[in-house]
Every structure is written in structure tokens, then in C-alpha cells.
């Protein structure tokens, strides 16, 4: 069945490229990008398949076993817009294929000096494709864990990343609710590491696709956990929900100390290894503390911070927070 899907995918990719993309490239004089554009069609189709699966599987589950009632449908719709932008693949593809020739140039210079580029698969010759795929998945997840720690530790970075945490009606589309600058930093970081350890372009597409699908499950509004053992093997919706919990997931030693818990993207192993894991039977309320109304020094009630309702407003306020938080500690 898997082989049939792969064959079907290849046929659709070839047809879409020949019927739509290739003629467009030659009409616009962009024929030199033909090879990259063919790979771009693969990114696009992978994202489309992800959307179909999410609608067919996770959306019904959110209706059957929700953690909470969706009280702000506009906010969920806005998350869906983020998902469409991200799953189209143009962002990740552009970064990967911009870095690819640069990494090739660096590799050429290293070979000229007698230094051969590193490749993970060369450590164990004859490794089955499935095993190498899982190896790359684990390695990239390790580096993503530390990237995520940085998003919660550096105040200017938290100013951007807090947009992702500001969804109080967390749902399956929330995974893609990110500031575009934050996405760019992450895509450059991951693409550079993937190229450095020898991940092939087609394999990178699949790695990203699998990771995104699992992260959509983690953010879904579903009352699901994996049991005592499963929770320690793979990040579950319950484990990740605590990471989004108000006053817990983004704080460590107090309300003025950034940090948090459960930073693992796919695997909770790194949290368990580095002391940031926290397991709970609860499905906590999500959001950022400074969204809540508070009392000022004289006892007046002050509204919570505005994170924006629409896409562009959220992007602008993310830049405002980045500048503000880099200058002083944010008021929570």
C-alpha cells in the first residue's frame, strides 16, 4: 500500500510539474530554476497530503473527545491561515535550496583541503533506509530541543515565540501559529544541520512532513495520552499541553523567570535527560500569563497584553515584543 502511495505521489508530482510549473518557468524566463521547482512541487504535495490527513483524522477527534470548548473560532481560523502558509512548503523549500549550494561550496573547499564532509550514514555502511530515516529524525529532534530551549530562554526570542503560546483555544492548527521571523530562524537552523549531516533533499521533505504531522497531533484539542510508557517514548498531546500551560510551560523559577518544561518536539527523551520533563494527568489551560488581567500598584485592574487578532497584527506585535523584551523584563 505504501509503495502504491509513493507511485501515485510521483505520478501527480510529474503531471503537476509538466502541466503547470514548467510552462510557467519558461514563460517567465526562470528555466534555470527547473530542478528546484520540481522539488518545490514535492513540498507542496506533501503539505497537501498532510492537510487531507489532518482534516480526516484529527478534526473529527477534536469534535469527539475535546479537552475544551472552542470559545474563539476566529482565533482557530487564524491558526488555519498559518497552516496553509506553512504547509504550502514554499518557506522551507526556499531556505533549504538556498543553503544547499552554499553547503556544496563549503564541502568543495573542504575536499580541496583534504577534509571529507561528514555523513551520518557513513558511520554504519549498509544501514537500511528506514533505519537511516529514524536516525536522522532523532538527530534533528535533539537539535530542535535546544533550539526550543533558546526560544524560551532569550527574552528577545521569547518576544517572537510567545505568539505561538498565546493561543488560549489550542487546536490542531496551532502548531503553525508562529512569527514568520521565528519560522525563518528555525528553518535555516534545521536545514543547515540536515545538510551538514548528509540528509538528501527528498529525505528532508519526508522528515519535515512526518515531524509536522506529529506536532499537529500534539497541539490538537483532543483528550489523548499515551500511558505511562508511551508518554516517555513520544510527545503526546497531554505532555505538550503542559508546555503551553499558563504560568507553567513558559516560566521556571517564578513569574519573572523565563524557562518552562516539556521542550521536546517529538521525543520526551531530551527533557528527561536534561531535567526539563514534567508529567501530569491534567490537561491544563493554555496561554501566556500576561494575557490575563492584573492589578497595578494602586489596585486598579489592568487588561492583559494584546497579542493581536489577525495575521498581520500578530506579526507586528511580535516585532514590538521582541524589541521591548530585549530592553527590559516583560511585565507579566
Wavefront OBJ file of the C-alpha trace (Angstrom):
o trace
v 0.000 0.000 0.000
v 2.832 2.384 0.868
v 4.504 1.672 -2.461
v 1.239 2.412 -4.280
v 1.026 5.755 -2.490
v 4.634 6.582 -3.401
v 3.967 5.692 -7.047
v 0.780 7.771 -7.080
v 2.605 10.672 -5.453
v 5.331 10.544 -8.107
v 2.789 10.491 -10.937
v 0.898 13.500 -9.554
v 4.155 15.383 -8.927
v 5.306 14.780 -12.502
v 1.950 15.764 -14.003
v 1.628 18.948 -11.940
v 5.164 19.988 -12.777
v 4.843 19.354 -16.522
v 1.328 20.788 -16.876
v 1.616 23.886 -14.679
v 5.016 24.674 -13.184
v 7.384 24.011 -16.094
v 5.403 26.088 -18.645
v 5.235 28.922 -16.101
v 9.019 28.837 -15.589
v 9.774 29.105 -19.293
v 7.176 31.834 -19.917
v 8.663 33.920 -17.097
v 12.280 33.193 -18.062
v 13.010 31.227 -14.906
v 14.051 27.998 -16.601
v 17.301 27.870 -14.622
v 15.244 27.004 -11.537
v 13.611 23.943 -13.112
v 15.274 21.400 -10.819
v 14.485 23.347 -7.662
v 10.918 23.902 -8.827
v 10.404 20.158 -9.275
v 11.441 19.672 -5.656
v 9.115 22.531 -4.728
v 6.169 20.609 -6.182
v 7.114 17.752 -3.848
v 6.971 20.111 -0.849
v 3.600 21.416 -1.963
v 2.081 17.953 -2.455
v 3.465 16.721 0.871
v 1.780 19.651 2.611
v -1.466 18.982 0.758
v -1.422 15.343 1.871
v -0.833 16.471 5.444
v -3.865 18.765 5.304
v -6.058 15.936 3.989
v -4.939 13.621 6.806
v -5.450 16.326 9.449
v -8.978 17.013 8.234
v -9.808 13.304 8.000
v -8.337 12.189 11.344
v -7.664 14.966 13.849
v -10.561 17.257 13.059
v -13.181 14.558 13.852
v -11.275 13.611 17.025
v -11.404 17.219 18.206
v -15.179 17.030 17.916
v -15.450 13.644 19.636
v -13.029 13.990 22.572
v -12.149 17.688 23.033
v -10.236 18.989 26.026
v -12.145 22.267 25.962
v -14.851 24.026 24.018
v -13.601 26.371 21.299
v -14.707 29.799 22.508
v -12.931 31.831 19.849
v -13.489 30.340 16.399
v -11.867 33.328 14.727
v -8.621 32.545 16.550
v -8.795 28.946 15.308
v -9.460 30.162 11.757
v -6.421 32.434 12.028
v -4.315 29.415 13.013
v -5.603 27.646 9.907
v -4.273 30.528 7.783
v -0.842 29.995 9.343
v -1.110 26.292 8.497
v -1.937 26.968 4.839
v 1.076 29.279 4.554
v 3.414 26.817 6.265
v 2.199 23.589 4.662
v 2.457 25.039 1.150
v 6.157 24.346 1.675
v 7.486 27.461 -0.044
v 9.150 28.773 3.105
v 11.042 25.587 3.997
v 11.876 24.817 0.369
v 13.324 28.290 -0.275
v 15.560 28.046 2.792
v 16.758 24.504 2.052
v 17.616 25.157 -1.585
v 19.255 28.474 -0.782
v 21.542 26.772 1.711
v 22.143 23.680 -0.467
v 24.528 25.339 -2.973
v 26.249 27.199 -0.150
v 26.861 23.948 1.725
v 28.059 22.311 -1.518
v 30.536 25.166 -1.977
v 31.827 24.735 1.577
v 32.094 20.957 1.038
v 34.094 21.577 -2.148
v 36.519 23.824 -0.293
v 36.906 21.219 2.438
v 37.580 18.448 -0.099
v 40.218 20.668 -1.722
v 41.923 20.810 1.675
v 41.638 17.035 2.055
v 38.740 17.158 4.517
v 35.768 14.975 3.585
v 32.271 16.157 4.574
v 30.581 14.284 7.395
v 27.704 11.937 6.652
v 25.846 10.092 9.396
v 25.036 7.096 7.217
v 28.738 6.530 6.512
v 29.200 5.557 10.171
v 27.223 2.371 9.613
v 27.537 1.205 5.975
v 24.620 -0.833 4.692
v 22.099 0.782 7.033
v 18.510 0.120 5.826
v 16.665 3.233 4.558
v 14.116 3.037 7.395
v 16.889 2.930 9.992
v 18.714 5.916 8.491
v 15.431 7.837 8.389
v 14.825 7.198 12.110
v 18.430 8.123 12.889
v 18.089 11.464 11.132
v 14.737 12.031 12.860
v 16.318 11.531 16.293
v 19.339 13.715 15.497
v 17.247 16.586 14.163
v 14.899 16.301 17.143
v 17.863 16.653 19.513
v 18.901 19.892 17.866
v 15.288 21.120 17.785
v 15.069 20.583 21.539
v 17.923 23.037 22.120
v 16.502 25.485 19.603
v 13.235 25.388 21.548
v 15.088 25.970 24.824
v 16.601 29.088 23.273
v 13.173 30.377 22.253
v 12.135 30.261 25.920
v 15.399 31.476 27.449
v 16.379 34.574 25.474
v 13.965 37.416 26.121
v 14.028 38.939 22.636
v 13.363 35.480 21.181
v 10.550 34.829 23.613
v 9.018 38.066 22.332
v 8.597 36.316 18.976
v 7.862 32.794 20.190
v 5.218 33.906 22.688
v 2.874 34.369 19.713
v 2.813 30.574 19.423
v 1.872 30.272 23.106
v -0.780 32.977 23.041
v -3.480 30.660 21.648
v -5.851 30.006 24.555
v -8.033 27.803 22.334
v -5.220 25.442 21.357
v -6.133 23.258 18.388
v -4.632 21.105 15.658
v -3.679 24.171 13.569
v -1.833 25.889 16.446
v 1.462 24.177 15.622
v 1.909 26.573 12.684
v 0.932 29.721 14.616
v 4.388 31.296 14.673
v 6.042 34.572 13.864
v 7.494 34.495 10.345
v 10.907 35.625 11.615
v 10.860 32.815 14.182
v 9.957 30.359 11.407
v 12.792 31.666 9.254
v 15.326 31.187 12.064
v 14.097 27.650 12.677
v 14.072 26.660 9.007
v 17.608 27.995 8.449
v 18.842 26.209 11.578
v 17.280 22.840 10.690
v 18.187 22.975 7.009
v 21.818 23.762 7.846
v 22.014 20.840 10.289
v 20.247 18.469 7.879
v 22.676 19.353 5.091
v 25.647 19.130 7.466
v 24.814 15.537 8.488
v 24.086 14.407 4.940
v 20.291 14.397 4.635
v 19.213 14.136 0.983
v 16.627 16.693 -0.275
v 13.854 14.108 -0.845
v 14.516 12.573 2.570
v 14.390 16.011 4.198
v 10.914 16.607 2.764
v 9.686 13.368 4.361
v 11.401 14.134 7.675
v 9.742 17.550 7.856
v 6.372 16.124 6.823
v 6.393 13.401 9.495
v 7.518 15.867 12.145
v 4.792 18.368 11.243
v 2.076 15.710 11.320
v 3.108 14.569 14.808
v 3.284 18.161 16.047
v -0.244 18.788 14.769
v -1.383 15.861 16.919
v 0.436 17.294 19.945
v -1.371 20.629 19.623
v -4.785 19.152 18.834
v -7.705 19.800 21.155
v -8.024 16.104 21.975
v -8.104 14.339 25.336
v -5.387 11.839 24.423
v -2.366 10.486 26.272
v -0.089 7.509 25.595
v 0.043 5.881 29.042
v 2.982 5.770 31.452
v 5.414 4.187 28.993
v 4.154 5.806 25.802
v 4.383 9.283 27.324
v 8.106 8.645 27.792
v 8.644 7.428 24.236
v 6.781 10.034 22.201
v 5.487 13.516 22.996
v 1.727 13.267 23.498
v -0.986 15.958 23.375
v -1.162 15.894 27.174
v 2.623 16.165 27.645
v 2.894 19.048 25.188
v -0.200 20.797 26.509
v 1.585 21.340 29.814
v 4.306 23.123 27.854
v 1.602 25.585 26.746
v 0.051 25.891 30.231
v -0.397 29.395 31.636
v 2.346 30.214 34.132
v 3.929 26.765 33.809
v 5.113 25.981 30.317
v 6.951 29.264 29.758
v 8.192 30.002 33.297
v 10.651 28.250 35.575
v 11.588 29.710 38.968
v 8.909 32.344 39.128
v 6.719 34.594 37.057
v 9.666 36.800 36.028
v 11.938 33.902 35.072
v 11.723 32.518 31.554
v 12.150 28.797 31.069
v 9.449 26.190 31.423
v 9.179 22.472 30.812
v 8.499 19.811 28.157
v 10.513 21.328 25.312
v 10.823 18.087 23.330
v 9.448 18.429 19.811
v 8.875 14.736 19.047
v 10.730 12.854 21.758
v 10.476 13.468 25.529
v 13.871 11.797 25.970
v 15.776 15.079 25.933
v 13.518 16.594 28.597
v 14.039 13.529 30.750
v 17.803 13.603 30.151
v 18.271 17.322 30.834
v 15.773 17.695 33.676
v 13.004 19.631 31.935
v 10.370 16.871 31.792
v 7.168 17.219 33.764
v 4.436 14.595 33.573
v 0.912 15.254 34.750
v -2.508 13.584 34.439
v -4.109 17.011 33.890
v -4.974 18.816 30.660
v -4.034 22.364 31.627
v -5.455 25.658 30.357
v -3.169 27.221 27.751
v -1.895 30.735 27.111
v 0.630 33.288 28.398
v 0.380 34.824 31.871
v 0.498 38.429 30.650
v -2.684 37.865 28.625
v -4.616 37.761 31.893
v -5.951 40.942 33.556
v -3.865 42.050 36.559
v -3.846 44.662 39.296
v -1.388 47.524 39.143
v 0.459 49.033 42.133
v -2.590 51.011 43.283
v -5.045 48.157 42.850
v -6.568 49.117 39.505
v -7.456 46.301 37.130
v -5.238 46.407 34.022
v -6.233 44.497 30.870
v -3.970 41.702 29.690
v -1.460 42.138 26.875
v -2.877 42.245 23.352
v -1.341 39.594 21.075
v -3.463 40.558 18.085
v -6.474 39.012 16.405
v -5.492 38.909 12.753
v -2.398 37.588 10.998
v -0.666 40.908 10.259
v -1.487 42.393 13.648
v 0.038 39.355 15.355
v 3.163 39.626 13.216
v 3.586 43.319 14.006
v 3.045 42.898 17.742
v 5.599 40.072 17.735
v 8.252 42.506 16.485
v 7.134 45.055 19.095
v 7.522 42.469 21.874
v 10.917 41.394 20.540
v 12.234 44.957 20.832
v 10.506 45.577 24.165
v 11.665 42.354 25.811
v 15.246 42.836 24.632
v 15.367 46.127 26.555
v 13.777 45.090 29.846
v 11.986 42.300 31.632
v 8.430 41.960 30.355
v 5.589 42.712 32.764
v 3.595 39.520 33.339
l 1 2 3 4 5 6 7 8 9 10 11 12 13 14 15 16 17 18 19 20 21 22 23 24 25 26 27 28 29 30 31 32 33 34 35 36 37 38 39 40 41 42 43 44 45 46 47 48 49 50 51 52 53 54 55 56 57 58 59 60 61 62 63 64 65 66 67 68 69 70 71 72 73 74 75 76 77 78 79 80 81 82 83 84 85 86 87 88 89 90 91 92 93 94 95 96 97 98 99 100 101 102 103 104 105 106 107 108 109 110 111 112 113 114 115 116 117 118 119 120 121 122 123 124 125 126 127 128 129 130 131 132 133 134 135 136 137 138 139 140 141 142 143 144 145 146 147 148 149 150 151 152 153 154 155 156 157 158 159 160 161 162 163 164 165 166 167 168 169 170 171 172 173 174 175 176 177 178 179 180 181 182 183 184 185 186 187 188 189 190 191 192 193 194 195 196 197 198 199 200 201 202 203 204 205 206 207 208 209 210 211 212 213 214 215 216 217 218 219 220 221 222 223 224 225 226 227 228 229 230 231 232 233 234 235 236 237 238 239 240 241 242 243 244 245 246 247 248 249 250 251 252 253 254 255 256 257 258 259 260 261 262 263 264 265 266 267 268 269 270 271 272 273 274 275 276 277 278 279 280 281 282 283 284 285 286 287 288 289 290 291 292 293 294 295 296 297 298 299 300 301 302 303 304 305 306 307 308 309 310 311 312 313 314 315 316 317 318 319 320 321 322 323 324 325 326 327 328 329 330 331 332
